Amino acid sequence: MEIDFFVEGMTFMDFTIKDLLNVPSLKDAVLLSEHNSLNRIISGATIMEAPDITDWIKGGELLLTSLYPILNFTEEEQTQFISRLAEREIGALVIKIDRFVSEIPEPIIAAAKKYGVPLIQIPRHVLYIDVMYPVMGELFNNQVKKLQYYKEIHDRFTALSLADEGADKIINTLEKLIGNPVSLFDRNFQCIGSTVPSLAEFEIIEKVPASFNQKNKIKFPHYRQAVEYSSLEGQKGWQIVVPIETMNHIKTYLLIDEYHKPLEELDFIAVENCAISLSLELVKQFAVAEVDKQLKNDFIDDLIGGKLRQMGTILQKANVIGWDLGGPFTAVVLKLTNYQETYSTKRKQKRVLSDEKLEMVYEAINHHVPNGIIRSRGNQIIILWKINRDAESQAASLAKMKEIIREIQQSIKVHIKEVGVQVGIGSIVKRIVDIPKSYREAQDALEFGEIINGKDAVTMFSELGIFRLLCKFDDDLSTLRNFIPASLQKLLEYPHANKRDLLMTLQTFLECNQHATKTSDRLFIHPKTVIYRLDRIKEITGMDFDNPEDMLSVQVGLKIVDLIERKTNQL
């Protein structure tokens, strides 16, 4: 659908003092102030009936008077009166002479020059209506034209929304109307669309205080910022920034570069309508995305749960969604930890991320894995990661994947500092029907990775080594206990209070490759204390620290003890 976006046959000119002096009835008027006031804009006209007129004017008015209301003012009071007119930003003071005064008092002329108040003298025969009618006529005509312009712009942006033209068409339309480049940025101030991409790279130098918002009255809050363009050898410029927040609290920024000219009143009319149109577009995108996300989530749940066993059924559903499931995949599970936000139910409190922060996590993943299939479930993010068929080897693919995941972790922490990210990676499967296997392995890598490598670990299932065997008995604690060697079991059953110190010393000693000095350094105790505790462990358990097989079984046993404690605490 092609739409013409140019407003034809409409010209708008502010009515100024220069225009006023060209009115035929004012051919005998005399401008007593400086000529640089000729461009002062006039927004209305009124007659001064009382000296308190300064309490009622709004600014920009043409104030007509014969000076009768202030005839009894002293010179100081006359000066103060002109000062108050200047504070109210009056358009001009028009004084009729030869009715009550034969000439304008010098203090008034001096004060008008001092405070920058345009001062116009008219003769007695000029009627007030001969001044007011032309002024109000021009202002009325301009107002009508502005309303027509507003309606025209509003209709055209509405047509864009109804035609489903998208955000790019909307910002291109705004550029044509205001004659300046336009860009769209996401919440992280990353460019998602620009009419002049080279201007989308810049450094912010300063932001103008919020008082700028009051100058141009549009419905959307906005501010002005000075920037330095990276692609233009450090050239500086100004931007108008309009934050657009939709019903789902996703904020987008509309940026207008004042590259060719500063924005004027009519430009802001176009900016306002563009912002409204973009807001509607974002709401529409959100609604569509929610439906699409639910459809995809259901499909992923069925896929990783093994409910879709026929390749034909899987490919048929994937085709409806628009996913390419050809090629090897691996399952990756991210576990978000340490965040503080909660929601309450009658029975319990559950930690959750807000929609806004969850969206930030999605954005970080999508940025690094544009072809990934993503699903959130509780405090976990599930990614079905497509592997490049042309990769040199599975090992190389997994190594590269690990690097990217580290970047994702860092990106999430930058935007949500309180959140930790632990990751488990399953093995690569060639067929999509084998995804449930890779998903189970990713969950095992996630769980055992925390035991082996600690929090925020990125663990592949292939790295678990002997602990992969423990995954077979993960749900059967009694079977797992059978893998604890008898020597370690004696230490676990040791009745004395220093049992925990002995267990900690044993575990640290094995982690330090049976190096007593390193063990003492890590535990902040004397080396002789370490030797004493190791001798006690030998007496209690009969362990042979020189027997590699014995030590391996003890290491596995310690990991099993850790796993059982964690499982018991979850129950």
PEJO-V336238 format. One record per residue. N is the residue number from 1. RES is the residue in one small letter. PHI is phi in whole degrees, 0 to 359 (* if undefined). D_LAST is the distance of its C-alpha to the last C-alpha in Angstrom with 2 decimals. Layout:
n = {N,N}
res = {RES,RES}
phi = {PHI,PHI}
d_last = {D_LAST,D_LAST}
//
This chain:
n = {1,2,3,4,5,6,7,8,9,10,11,12,13,14,15,16,17,18,19,20,21,22,23,24,25,26,27,28,29,30,31,32,33,34,35,36,37,38,39,40,41,42,43,44,45,46,47,48,49,50,51,52,53,54,55,56,57,58,59,60,61,62,63,64,65,66,67,68,69,70,71,72,73,74,75,76,77,78,79,80,81,82,83,84,85,86,87,88,89,90,91,92,93,94,95,96,97,98,99,100,101,102,103,104,105,106,107,108,109,110,111,112,113,114,115,116,117,118,119,120,121,122,123,124,125,126,127,128,129,130,131,132,133,134,135,136,137,138,139,140,141,142,143,144,145,146,147,148,149,150,151,152,153,154,155,156,157,158,159,160,161,162,163,164,165,166,167,168,169,170,171,172,173,174,175,176,177,178,179,180,181,182,183,184,185,186,187,188,189,190,191,192,193,194,195,196,197,198,199,200,201,202,203,204,205,206,207,208,209,210,211,212,213,214,215,216,217,218,219,220,221,222,223,224,225,226,227,228,229,230,231,232,233,234,235,236,237,238,239,240,241,242,243,244,245,246,247,248,249,250,251,252,253,254,255,256,257,258,259,260,261,262,263,264,265,266,267,268,269,270,271,272,273,274,275,276,277,278,279,280,281,282,283,284,285,286,287,288,289,290,291,292,293,294,295,296,297,298,299,300,301,302,303,304,305,306,307,308,309,310,311,312,313,314,315,316,317,318,319,320,321,322,323,324,325,326,327,328,329,330,331,332,333,334,335,336,337,338,339,340,341,342,343,344,345,346,347,348,349,350,351,352,353,354,355,356,357,358,359,360,361,362,363,364,365,366,367,368,369,370,371,372,373,374,375,376,377,378,379,380,381,382,383,384,385,386,387,388,389,390,391,392,393,394,395,396,397,398,399,400,401,402,403,404,405,406,407,408,409,410,411,412,413,414,415,416,417,418,419,420,421,422,423,424,425,426,427,428,429,430,431,432,433,434,435,436,437,438,439,440,441,442,443,444,445,446,447,448,449,450,451,452,453,454,455,456,457,458,459,460,461,462,463,464,465,466,467,468,469,470,471,472,473,474,475,476,477,478,479,480,481,482,483,484,485,486,487,488,489,490,491,492,493,494,495,496,497,498,499,500,501,502,503,504,505,506,507,508,509,510,511,512,513,514,515,516,517,518,519,520,521,522,523,524,525,526,527,528,529,530,531,532,533,534,535,536,537,538,539,540,541,542,543,544,545,546,547,548,549,550,551,552,553,554,555,556,557,558,559,560,561,562,563,564,565,566,567,568,569,570,571}
res = {m,e,i,d,f,f,v,e,g,m,t,f,m,d,f,t,i,k,d,l,l,n,v,p,s,l,k,d,a,v,l,l,s,e,h,n,s,l,n,r,i,i,s,g,a,t,i,m,e,a,p,d,i,t,d,w,i,k,g,g,e,l,l,l,t,s,l,y,p,i,l,n,f,t,e,e,e,q,t,q,f,i,s,r,l,a,e,r,e,i,g,a,l,v,i,k,i,d,r,f,v,s,e,i,p,e,p,i,i,a,a,a,k,k,y,g,v,p,l,i,q,i,p,r,h,v,l,y,i,d,v,m,y,p,v,m,g,e,l,f,n,n,q,v,k,k,l,q,y,y,k,e,i,h,d,r,f,t,a,l,s,l,a,d,e,g,a,d,k,i,i,n,t,l,e,k,l,i,g,n,p,v,s,l,f,d,r,n,f,q,c,i,g,s,t,v,p,s,l,a,e,f,e,i,i,e,k,v,p,a,s,f,n,q,k,n,k,i,k,f,p,h,y,r,q,a,v,e,y,s,s,l,e,g,q,k,g,w,q,i,v,v,p,i,e,t,m,n,h,i,k,t,y,l,l,i,d,e,y,h,k,p,l,e,e,l,d,f,i,a,v,e,n,c,a,i,s,l,s,l,e,l,v,k,q,f,a,v,a,e,v,d,k,q,l,k,n,d,f,i,d,d,l,i,g,g,k,l,r,q,m,g,t,i,l,q,k,a,n,v,i,g,w,d,l,g,g,p,f,t,a,v,v,l,k,l,t,n,y,q,e,t,y,s,t,k,r,k,q,k,r,v,l,s,d,e,k,l,e,m,v,y,e,a,i,n,h,h,v,p,n,g,i,i,r,s,r,g,n,q,i,i,i,l,w,k,i,n,r,d,a,e,s,q,a,a,s,l,a,k,m,k,e,i,i,r,e,i,q,q,s,i,k,v,h,i,k,e,v,g,v,q,v,g,i,g,s,i,v,k,r,i,v,d,i,p,k,s,y,r,e,a,q,d,a,l,e,f,g,e,i,i,n,g,k,d,a,v,t,m,f,s,e,l,g,i,f,r,l,l,c,k,f,d,d,d,l,s,t,l,r,n,f,i,p,a,s,l,q,k,l,l,e,y,p,h,a,n,k,r,d,l,l,m,t,l,q,t,f,l,e,c,n,q,h,a,t,k,t,s,d,r,l,f,i,h,p,k,t,v,i,y,r,l,d,r,i,k,e,i,t,g,m,d,f,d,n,p,e,d,m,l,s,v,q,v,g,l,k,i,v,d,l,i,e,r,k,t,n,q,l}
phi = {*,264,231,276,249,258,270,255,75,237,234,231,228,294,275,245,298,300,295,298,291,269,292,307,291,248,295,263,288,233,272,266,264,293,289,288,270,298,267,296,278,255,246,179,211,209,253,277,258,214,291,272,302,295,278,242,282,257,115,89,284,270,257,260,202,257,71,302,296,237,300,270,289,285,300,294,292,296,297,296,297,295,299,293,298,295,297,277,56,297,291,192,255,253,247,269,255,69,247,246,228,276,206,285,302,299,301,290,296,295,292,297,292,296,262,73,265,302,236,238,255,236,285,295,286,280,282,301,293,290,266,289,299,298,296,294,297,295,296,295,299,296,295,298,295,295,296,296,296,301,297,298,295,300,298,285,289,297,299,298,296,292,280,56,282,93,295,299,295,295,287,294,295,298,301,296,284,255,70,222,297,229,225,232,238,275,299,270,60,257,292,242,175,206,282,225,306,295,271,277,252,202,244,282,267,201,245,287,306,298,300,298,299,278,288,249,276,237,292,269,301,206,212,241,222,271,227,237,280,293,276,244,54,80,298,261,196,242,230,260,244,242,288,241,247,259,298,266,65,276,260,237,245,264,245,243,276,280,278,262,196,293,288,246,303,291,297,291,298,293,298,299,292,296,298,297,297,294,298,297,296,292,297,297,298,296,298,295,295,295,295,296,296,296,298,292,299,298,294,297,300,295,290,286,277,75,280,253,256,265,302,299,295,297,294,295,292,296,295,297,282,96,262,261,258,280,101,294,225,221,267,234,239,257,251,269,229,75,283,258,291,223,231,253,238,295,262,200,254,232,282,217,271,295,302,295,286,296,295,297,297,302,296,296,290,300,296,265,230,299,260,284,257,242,214,259,213,64,263,241,244,258,238,266,265,279,262,295,299,273,298,298,200,297,299,294,296,292,295,296,299,297,298,296,295,299,294,296,305,295,297,295,293,296,268,228,297,278,263,263,229,250,227,238,236,276,280,281,242,280,250,295,291,267,303,305,297,296,293,297,295,297,294,295,297,295,289,286,298,293,292,280,251,88,289,63,279,249,238,268,300,293,271,288,60,296,290,296,294,293,300,293,243,303,270,245,294,295,292,300,296,294,275,280,295,299,297,291,298,298,291,294,265,298,277,279,292,274,300,296,296,292,297,297,295,297,297,293,298,289,294,266,57,59,252,295,296,298,297,295,296,289,270,58,231,287,305,295,294,297,300,299,294,297,297,295,298,297,296,285,252,78,296,249,292,267,262,301,294,298,292,295,294,292,300,297,299,297,294,295,302,299,297,296,298,295,296,295,292,284,281}
d_last = {60.65,63.03,63.58,66.26,64.81,67.99,69.51,73.22,76.17,74.40,75.38,74.20,76.07,75.39,78.47,79.76,82.68,84.53,84.23,85.43,88.56,89.41,89.61,93.36,93.65,92.58,95.15,96.68,93.39,93.07,89.84,90.24,86.92,85.96,85.89,82.26,81.40,82.70,79.21,77.74,75.99,77.20,74.74,76.97,80.17,81.06,84.06,84.02,85.21,84.09,83.28,79.60,79.05,76.69,74.14,74.04,74.23,71.06,72.45,74.46,77.10,80.84,82.26,85.88,88.09,91.67,90.45,91.81,88.55,88.69,92.47,92.30,89.59,90.57,90.23,87.02,85.60,86.56,84.71,81.60,81.80,81.80,78.91,76.81,77.73,76.48,73.18,72.79,73.53,76.49,77.87,81.51,83.98,87.08,90.05,93.19,96.36,99.83,98.57,97.45,97.54,100.02,97.67,94.07,93.84,93.35,90.33,88.45,89.39,88.40,85.07,84.31,84.91,82.91,79.82,80.07,80.93,83.00,86.30,88.61,92.09,93.64,97.15,98.01,98.88,95.33,93.53,89.88,89.19,90.75,87.95,85.07,85.69,85.52,82.46,80.54,81.68,80.29,77.01,76.66,77.39,74.84,72.22,72.91,72.61,69.29,67.96,69.24,67.60,64.29,64.45,65.42,62.57,60.07,61.26,61.01,57.48,56.50,58.18,56.10,52.86,54.07,55.25,51.78,53.47,50.45,50.07,52.49,55.32,54.65,54.97,57.98,59.61,59.09,60.68,63.77,64.11,63.81,65.21,62.43,59.50,56.14,52.61,49.07,46.14,42.38,40.12,40.09,43.88,44.07,47.06,46.32,49.95,53.37,57.00,58.05,55.25,57.15,56.77,52.98,52.66,53.38,52.45,52.25,54.83,54.57,53.63,56.18,55.18,53.91,57.45,58.27,56.11,58.68,61.63,60.90,59.39,56.95,53.92,51.46,50.95,52.32,53.47,55.78,55.06,57.29,56.23,57.56,57.61,56.50,58.51,61.69,62.30,60.85,62.73,61.52,61.09,59.54,56.78,55.82,52.03,50.64,46.83,45.75,42.44,41.32,39.09,35.97,36.87,37.78,40.78,43.68,46.81,50.33,52.72,56.50,58.55,61.84,63.36,66.62,67.06,65.34,63.76,65.97,65.47,65.71,63.31,60.67,61.26,60.32,57.31,56.00,56.36,54.79,51.74,51.44,51.76,49.11,46.74,47.25,46.79,43.44,42.25,43.42,41.70,38.42,38.69,39.53,36.78,34.13,35.30,35.61,32.14,30.57,32.65,31.65,27.93,28.07,30.00,27.63,24.61,26.69,27.85,24.64,23.04,25.99,27.45,30.80,32.21,35.90,37.48,40.04,37.50,35.66,38.96,40.20,37.27,37.46,41.17,40.63,38.37,40.70,38.48,39.96,37.57,40.11,39.43,36.53,33.17,30.02,26.65,25.52,22.25,22.34,19.28,20.40,18.91,20.02,21.73,22.08,22.98,20.79,21.36,20.51,19.73,20.04,16.33,15.10,16.50,15.90,17.62,20.30,23.60,26.77,28.83,31.44,29.27,27.57,31.15,32.00,29.29,30.77,34.23,33.39,32.03,34.95,37.41,36.39,35.42,37.88,37.42,33.62,31.74,29.02,26.08,23.54,20.11,17.92,18.04,19.40,23.05,23.97,27.48,29.47,31.93,35.37,37.02,40.77,42.55,45.17,42.84,44.16,41.05,37.34,36.84,39.07,37.28,33.84,35.37,36.96,33.76,32.01,34.85,34.55,30.80,31.59,34.15,31.69,29.29,32.28,33.53,30.30,30.18,33.83,33.27,29.80,29.76,26.42,24.44,23.20,23.30,21.54,22.89,22.30,25.35,25.70,28.91,32.04,32.72,36.23,35.48,33.46,32.10,30.27,28.30,25.05,25.25,25.83,23.01,20.45,22.07,21.85,18.07,17.95,20.53,18.58,15.44,17.56,20.21,18.23,17.78,21.44,23.24,21.24,20.68,23.25,23.86,25.59,24.63,26.22,24.78,28.11,27.56,24.48,26.92,25.54,21.94,22.59,22.50,18.91,18.03,19.25,16.57,13.63,11.63,13.05,11.88,14.74,17.21,16.28,16.98,20.40,21.33,21.19,24.90,26.22,27.75,24.54,22.86,25.73,25.05,21.36,22.65,25.48,25.67,27.54,26.50,27.55,24.98,23.06,26.46,27.31,24.14,24.73,28.38,27.74,25.46,27.97,30.88,29.69,28.99,32.56,34.05,34.71,36.95,37.09,38.85,36.41,33.54,35.30,35.95,32.34,31.15,34.25,35.41,38.70,39.21,40.30,36.96,35.26,37.77,37.21,33.43,33.87,36.39,34.02,31.32,34.03,35.06,31.59,30.43,33.66,32.54,35.42,35.15,38.14,36.51,34.97,33.07,31.63,30.55,29.02,26.87,25.80,24.95,22.82,21.17,20.39,18.75,16.63,15.60,14.72,12.71,10.76,10.14,8.96,6.59,5.33,5.49,3.81,0.00}
//
